[in-house]
Amino acid sequence: MRAIRIHVDADLKAGIELALPEQAGAHLARVLRLRTGDAVSLFNGDGNDYAAELIAVGPRETRVRVLGATANGSESPLRIVLAQALARGEKMDWIVQKATELGVAEIVPLVTARSEVKLDEGRARKRLEHWRAVAISACEQCGRARVPEIGAVQPLREWLSSLDPDATATRLALLPEGESGARELRAMPDTAVLAVGPEGGFDEVDSALLRRANFKGLRLGPRVLRTETAGVAGIAALQALYGDF
């Protein structure tokens, strides 16, 4: 049976008792029908898994006792930052979910010239909360103990200006006219930043901004990929060649 993993937003250590989040507790009690004494695994984003046992299972509250911690060890040696232009509908949820499963360390939602999604401040804040929940759920499923950081929605130009000019990260932008494929990159550093355009791709102005910020054009074969496919494919290629695949 696959280990039941639950994210909790709390400091964890052996011996403490705590109530599980309401939704998680209800799932354990009503759907999985777990009982007092059954084992679960907790994580809070610090890189450890915490063995725990259920000490109370009820309709209003489910409580656990933490037994001990072990290092998780599921993070990739290649730190990948995905800078993803906003995508329509549920595509962005899918991108966040799959990027988390593939091991990205950070996701930056971008507004570009061809972005069709427009978010005011209130909607952007709600979407960030939603995407974080999607990432947490993906971590529970895939076995990660660190939740990717999801940055604020921001214009491409603003994000580029915030990057450290002295950072050693390899900067890559998925461009059909990219000068190199993933196999043709030189030795990778510890961090790769991958920029992915919206439906329709980066326009000429955005591409020029990326070039001026020292992003190298990366191509993924001779076919045109949808925005929700391109980033996932790029991450998988980098993980296979330079990460932990």
Kinemage of the C-alpha trace (Angstrom):
@kinemage 1
@onewidth
@group {chain A} dominant
@subgroup {mainchain}
@vectorlist {calphas} color= white
{ca met a 1} P 0.000 0.000 0.000
{ca arg a 2} L 1.330 3.423 -0.930
{ca ala a 3} L 2.276 5.562 2.055
{ca ile a 4} L -0.361 8.113 2.989
{ca arg a 5} L 1.369 11.500 2.983
{ca ile a 6} L -0.149 14.687 4.384
{ca his a 7} L 1.167 18.238 4.321
{ca val a 8} L 0.783 20.213 7.538
{ca asp a 9} L 1.701 23.845 8.041
{ca ala a 10} L 3.300 23.402 11.446
{ca asp a 11} L 6.620 22.747 13.176
{ca leu a 12} L 7.050 19.007 13.597
{ca lys a 13} L 9.148 16.925 15.992
{ca ala a 14} L 8.918 13.564 17.701
{ca gly a 15} L 6.406 13.371 20.518
{ca ile a 16} L 4.089 16.233 19.611
{ca glu a 17} L 0.383 15.736 18.953
{ca leu a 18} L -1.657 17.811 16.553
{ca ala a 19} L -4.914 17.945 14.645
{ca leu a 20} L -4.705 17.332 10.917
{ca pro a 21} L -6.129 19.869 8.447
{ca glu a 22} L -9.897 19.402 8.262
{ca gln a 23} L -10.002 18.218 4.656
{ca ala a 24} L -7.162 15.734 5.140
{ca gly a 25} L -8.672 14.386 8.350
{ca ala a 26} L -12.058 13.902 6.714
{ca his a 27} L -10.437 12.055 3.796
{ca leu a 28} L -8.637 9.662 6.141
{ca ala a 29} L -11.743 9.011 8.197
{ca arg a 30} L -14.501 8.869 5.598
{ca val a 31} L -12.788 7.789 2.383
{ca leu a 32} L -9.821 5.688 3.499
{ca arg a 33} L -11.566 4.596 6.716
{ca leu a 34} L -8.387 4.613 8.763
{ca arg a 35} L -8.523 3.889 12.463
{ca thr a 36} L -6.677 4.810 15.617
{ca gly a 37} L -3.178 3.336 15.487
{ca asp a 38} L -2.845 3.435 11.707
{ca ala a 39} L 0.316 4.995 10.277
{ca val a 40} L 0.595 8.133 8.166
{ca ser a 41} L 3.505 10.266 6.967
{ca leu a 42} L 3.607 14.033 7.472
{ca phe a 43} L 5.743 16.753 5.869
{ca asn a 44} L 5.888 20.514 6.296
{ca gly a 45} L 8.321 21.569 3.575
{ca asp a 46} L 11.559 21.356 5.559
{ca gly a 47} L 12.847 18.361 3.584
{ca asn a 48} L 11.963 15.679 6.134
{ca asp a 49} L 9.271 13.048 6.332
{ca tyr a 50} L 7.691 12.563 9.751
{ca ala a 51} L 6.305 9.170 10.702
{ca ala a 52} L 3.104 9.533 12.687
{ca glu a 53} L 0.233 7.463 14.017
{ca leu a 54} L -3.427 8.302 14.332
{ca ile a 55} L -4.484 8.750 17.938
{ca ala a 56} L -8.048 9.948 17.333
{ca val a 57} L -10.288 9.595 14.291
{ca gly a 58} L -13.602 11.396 14.479
{ca pro a 59} L -16.172 13.261 12.391
{ca arg a 60} L -14.927 16.644 13.584
{ca glu a 61} L -11.222 16.128 14.240
{ca thr a 62} L -8.471 13.671 13.401
{ca arg a 63} L -5.346 13.822 15.553
{ca val a 64} L -1.890 12.299 15.160
{ca arg a 65} L 1.231 11.772 17.242
{ca val a 66} L 4.591 12.377 15.533
{ca leu a 67} L 7.003 9.481 16.039
{ca gly a 68} L 10.193 10.662 14.339
{ca ala a 69} L 11.817 12.310 11.330
{ca thr a 70} L 13.818 11.001 8.388
{ca ala a 71} L 15.476 12.959 5.570
{ca asn a 72} L 13.387 12.703 2.417
{ca gly a 73} L 16.113 12.768 -0.260
{ca ser a 74} L 13.796 13.245 -3.251
{ca glu a 75} L 15.051 16.663 -4.402
{ca ser a 76} L 16.965 16.918 -7.661
{ca pro a 77} L 20.621 18.006 -7.615
{ca leu a 78} L 19.673 20.353 -10.460
{ca arg a 79} L 17.650 23.288 -9.169
{ca ile a 80} L 15.170 24.242 -11.886
{ca val a 81} L 13.218 27.498 -11.922
{ca leu a 82} L 10.263 27.456 -14.324
{ca ala a 83} L 9.224 30.917 -15.525
{ca gln a 84} L 5.884 30.128 -17.129
{ca ala a 85} L 3.702 32.586 -19.037
{ca leu a 86} L 0.122 32.423 -17.796
{ca ala a 87} L -1.960 29.820 -19.592
{ca arg a 88} L -5.724 29.687 -20.031
{ca gly a 89} L -8.241 27.654 -18.031
{ca glu a 90} L -6.957 24.632 -16.169
{ca lys a 91} L -3.732 24.483 -18.178
{ca met a 92} L -1.859 26.446 -15.513
{ca asp a 93} L -3.003 24.015 -12.818
{ca trp a 94} L -1.717 21.140 -14.945
{ca ile a 95} L 1.627 22.880 -15.487
{ca val a 96} L 2.073 23.527 -11.748
{ca gln a 97} L 1.153 19.943 -10.913
{ca lys a 98} L 3.454 18.297 -13.450
{ca ala a 99} L 6.354 20.683 -12.860
{ca thr a 100} L 6.142 19.840 -9.145
{ca glu a 101} L 6.167 16.112 -9.889
{ca leu a 102} L 9.189 16.597 -12.139
{ca gly a 103} L 11.132 18.300 -9.348
{ca val a 104} L 11.175 22.043 -10.038
{ca ala a 105} L 12.247 24.205 -7.117
{ca glu a 106} L 10.406 27.386 -8.099
{ca ile a 107} L 7.635 28.502 -10.449
{ca val a 108} L 7.259 32.113 -11.607
{ca pro a 109} L 3.958 33.006 -13.356
{ca leu a 110} L 4.602 35.617 -16.040
{ca val a 111} L 2.550 38.097 -18.037
{ca thr a 112} L 3.906 38.472 -21.582
{ca ala a 113} L 2.875 40.392 -24.687
{ca arg a 114} L 0.762 37.520 -26.003
{ca ser a 115} L -0.682 36.438 -22.659
{ca glu a 116} L -4.437 36.089 -22.952
{ca val a 117} L -5.008 35.693 -19.205
{ca lys a 118} L -5.497 38.956 -17.316
{ca leu a 119} L -5.590 38.948 -13.517
{ca asp a 120} L -6.297 41.872 -11.227
{ca glu a 121} L -4.623 41.979 -7.817
{ca gly a 122} L -7.411 40.122 -6.027
{ca arg a 123} L -7.701 37.351 -8.618
{ca ala a 124} L -3.921 36.980 -8.802
{ca arg a 125} L -3.758 36.502 -5.031
{ca lys a 126} L -6.486 33.836 -5.120
{ca arg a 127} L -4.804 32.047 -8.013
{ca leu a 128} L -1.506 31.949 -6.117
{ca glu a 129} L -3.234 30.347 -3.150
{ca his a 130} L -4.874 27.850 -5.483
{ca trp a 131} L -1.612 27.004 -7.292
{ca arg a 132} L 0.121 26.473 -3.953
{ca ala a 133} L -2.602 24.000 -3.000
{ca val a 134} L -2.078 22.222 -6.326
{ca ala a 135} L 1.674 22.013 -5.669
{ca ile a 136} L 1.120 20.686 -2.134
{ca ser a 137} L -1.231 17.995 -3.441
{ca ala a 138} L 1.356 17.026 -6.080
{ca cys a 139} L 4.029 16.745 -3.372
{ca glu a 140} L 1.777 14.478 -1.329
{ca gln a 141} L 1.331 12.232 -4.360
{ca cys a 142} L 4.875 12.164 -5.757
{ca gly a 143} L 6.799 11.874 -2.478
{ca arg a 144} L 8.494 15.258 -2.277
{ca ala a 145} L 8.962 16.931 1.095
{ca arg a 146} L 9.730 20.415 -0.220
{ca val a 147} L 6.949 22.414 -1.831
{ca pro a 148} L 8.102 24.499 -4.824
{ca glu a 149} L 8.016 28.226 -4.231
{ca ile a 150} L 5.434 29.948 -6.428
{ca gly a 151} L 6.219 33.593 -7.047
{ca ala a 152} L 3.851 36.481 -7.586
{ca val a 153} L 2.365 37.035 -11.041
{ca gln a 154} L 4.500 39.673 -12.730
{ca pro a 155} L 5.322 41.101 -16.172
{ca leu a 156} L 8.222 39.505 -18.013
{ca arg a 157} L 10.189 42.758 -18.119
{ca glu a 158} L 9.801 43.272 -14.366
{ca trp a 159} L 10.906 39.720 -13.600
{ca leu a 160} L 13.950 39.969 -15.858
{ca ser a 161} L 15.050 43.188 -14.165
{ca ser a 162} L 14.901 41.451 -10.777
{ca leu a 163} L 17.347 38.691 -11.740
{ca asp a 164} L 20.815 38.823 -10.216
{ca pro a 165} L 23.214 39.739 -13.042
{ca asp a 166} L 26.043 37.935 -11.248
{ca ala a 167} L 24.154 34.656 -10.726
{ca thr a 168} L 25.689 31.595 -12.361
{ca ala a 169} L 22.400 29.925 -13.298
{ca thr a 170} L 22.049 28.765 -16.882
{ca arg a 171} L 19.292 30.850 -18.492
{ca leu a 172} L 17.209 29.148 -21.153
{ca ala a 173} L 14.161 30.287 -23.126
{ca leu a 174} L 12.112 27.892 -25.234
{ca leu a 175} L 12.220 29.440 -28.699
{ca pro a 176} L 11.502 27.756 -32.055
{ca glu a 177} L 14.604 29.467 -33.443
{ca gly a 178} L 16.722 28.439 -30.467
{ca glu a 179} L 20.367 27.898 -31.298
{ca ser a 180} L 20.809 24.690 -29.325
{ca gly a 181} L 19.025 21.554 -28.212
{ca ala a 182} L 19.184 20.210 -24.680
{ca arg a 183} L 22.017 17.793 -25.537
{ca glu a 184} L 24.145 20.604 -26.947
{ca leu a 185} L 24.347 22.612 -23.734
{ca arg a 186} L 27.690 22.816 -22.023
{ca ala a 187} L 28.224 21.571 -18.487
{ca met a 188} L 25.266 22.661 -16.384
{ca pro a 189} L 25.641 24.558 -13.101
{ca asp a 190} L 23.524 23.805 -10.053
{ca thr a 191} L 20.609 25.967 -11.258
{ca ala a 192} L 18.762 26.300 -14.561
{ca val a 193} L 16.115 28.949 -15.275
{ca leu a 194} L 13.668 27.909 -18.007
{ca ala a 195} L 11.365 30.540 -19.552
{ca val a 196} L 8.275 29.340 -21.436
{ca gly a 197} L 5.967 31.547 -23.489
{ca pro a 198} L 2.149 31.585 -23.640
{ca glu a 199} L -0.147 30.276 -26.344
{ca gly a 200} L 1.412 31.779 -29.459
{ca gly a 201} L 4.870 31.928 -27.904
{ca phe a 202} L 7.063 34.909 -27.067
{ca asp a 203} L 6.752 37.795 -29.498
{ca glu a 204} L 9.765 39.584 -30.990
{ca val a 205} L 9.945 42.149 -28.174
{ca asp a 206} L 9.808 39.504 -25.443
{ca ser a 207} L 12.398 37.387 -27.239
{ca ala a 208} L 14.694 40.405 -27.472
{ca leu a 209} L 14.238 41.118 -23.745
{ca leu a 210} L 15.194 37.540 -22.938
{ca arg a 211} L 18.243 37.687 -25.175
{ca arg a 212} L 19.419 40.909 -23.545
{ca ala a 213} L 19.062 39.199 -20.170
{ca asn a 214} L 21.448 36.462 -21.383
{ca phe a 215} L 18.846 33.781 -22.021
{ca lys a 216} L 19.969 31.212 -24.569
{ca gly a 217} L 17.368 30.001 -27.054
{ca leu a 218} L 16.501 26.350 -26.492
{ca arg a 219} L 14.612 24.250 -29.021
{ca leu a 220} L 12.879 20.946 -28.337
{ca gly a 221} L 12.893 19.183 -31.680
{ca pro a 222} L 11.262 20.207 -34.973
{ca arg a 223} L 7.640 20.228 -33.723
{ca val a 224} L 5.704 23.119 -32.191
{ca leu a 225} L 4.654 22.272 -28.627
{ca arg a 226} L 1.721 23.753 -26.747
{ca thr a 227} L 2.625 25.921 -23.776
{ca glu a 228} L 1.397 23.280 -21.306
{ca thr a 229} L 3.592 20.676 -23.029
{ca ala a 230} L 6.715 22.754 -23.674
{ca gly a 231} L 7.717 23.488 -20.094
{ca val a 232} L 7.092 19.935 -18.919
{ca ala a 233} L 9.102 18.546 -21.844
{ca gly a 234} L 11.937 20.993 -21.192
{ca ile a 235} L 12.093 20.112 -17.494
{ca ala a 236} L 12.113 16.396 -18.280
{ca ala a 237} L 14.932 16.847 -20.799
{ca leu a 238} L 17.059 18.813 -18.310
{ca gln a 239} L 16.413 16.256 -15.570
{ca ala a 240} L 17.370 13.413 -17.884
{ca leu a 241} L 20.573 15.032 -19.054
{ca tyr a 242} L 21.750 16.945 -15.987
{ca gly a 243} L 19.486 16.080 -13.062
{ca asp a 244} L 18.331 12.869 -11.402
{ca phe a 245} L 16.434 11.000 -14.142
